[in-house]
Amino acid sequence: MLFSSIIFIFYFLPVLLLFYYAAGLRTAVLLAGSVVFYTWGEGAYVLLLAALIGINFALGRAIHASVGSRRAWLTALAIAIDLGVLGWFKYGGFIAQNVNHLLHLQLPVVHLRLPLGISFFTFQLISYLIDIKRDAIRPEPSLMRFATYILMFPHLIAGPIVRYADIRDELRERHFSIDRTGLGVQYFIVGLCQKVLIANTLAPVADHFFGLAPQQLGVATGWLGVLAYTLQIYFDFCGYSNMAIGLAFLLGFTFPKNFDYPYAAQSITEFWRRWHMSLSFWFRDYVYISLGGNRDGRWRTYFNLVIVFFLTGLWHGAAWNFIVWGLYHGAFLLLERAGFTRVLDRIGALPRHAYALLVVMLGWVFFRAVDLSHAMQILAQLFGRGASAAMPDSMPLPLLLTPEAIAALVLGCLFSFPLLPKLLDALRQPRIARSPQIGEARLDTVYVHALPIVLLLIVFVLCIALLVSNSLNPFLYFRF
């Protein structure tokens, strides 16, 4: 069931909210609704998730009650179970394929259907266990509340990755107000617009380009396809995250911000502080720092960064192009840490933006391509180095760029940068305090502009009209 679907917006959500606000047992209602939500799309896989919840609940309590080496071994066992399930479903076939290739064996290659959200809820379970081991939190005493934390439908399938400490108090007691409800509705509608008006509109353009053989691509159409995908993936995932944050507000919870205008970054280091922030902070806190961070000298720091970005790529998919995508970004972080940042500091803001955007856009080719060979062929065509670089484009640009696609490209480029907040500031549009927001190292109060109700109603109606008339509506990050 998609957030951006008629059945969710007009049937599931209103019924759930009606029971949720009317019933005294709100946690039970939310848990039951989340089970229905997940079972709707995944069927029997809800039993797998229930088993993981039970195992991690019990092991979390056992870890807290243990000391010394026993605590370490229990934590390692629990994490091994979680990663083992993730590895079996997501990486089993990939590992068997590569072992067969390297060792000339004939191991069976089984590609299982991936349970939706497995990468997200696995990381939430692991963060819960590690935080207990570090004495950062105490284990949740209620199995129902713990199950609600993991199964909560707004973040279950595609994040953001919500840590137990983020919502521990709200699992026990939720506070509701007109401002928070209005903010939740606004976040949801904004996310819906990002998804429906921009991401969905650009999806056919990006799919067309990446579906062509590289020999059919011209330089102009190739770059247009990369731009379309660059905007599509951002507004698709950012839109989902904003809808999730909005739904959380309606339910009395506060989720962490997941995107902060990443395409406005002036370096790759800054990009990863703005893109998929809950994942970036997760790898920082549970992998990079655990490996030693930057405490053991330059070369050890470089090694730790390579491991983090190797795992970042692998987390996104069981394929070499994802691994190369992760290492590609890691290489630029190493370059910047090794001194390239000083070069960037000496040039203007516009060249820094251009550098970061170019690196990110070329990286999306690895991410979107069918495989590594396909990615390299597309990159060659983009720079006029392919076998057919002199050939004309396979389809004239006017046929590809419909008025809707042009509008989505223009709006996508504009709203990828914080132009709207600056405009609203100039118009003195009021702001609403949304929450204590978990950021780099401290809790900040985040203020969000209150958008005019008439504007929200207009764009909501437009989104619904497009959803009714268009069946193309998948979320890209569901596959991860």
Salt bridges, closest charged atoms under 4 A:
GLU42 OE2 - ARG113 NH1 3.07
ASP135 OD1 - ARG71 NH1 3.04
GLU140 OE2 - ARG145 NE 2.88
GLU140 OE1 - ARG172 NH2 3.11
ASP207 OD1 - ARG368 NH2 2.89
ASP236 OD2 - LYS195 NZ 2.71
ASP260 OD1 - LYS257 NZ 3.29
GLU270 OE2 - ARG274 NE 2.90
ASP285 OD2 - ARG163 NH1 2.77
ASP285 OD1 - ARG284 NE 2.80
ASP425 OD2 - ARG431 NH2 2.85
ASP425 OD1 - HIS449 NE2 2.80
GLU440 OE1 - ARG284 NH1 3.42
ASP444 OD1 - ARG442 NH1 2.17
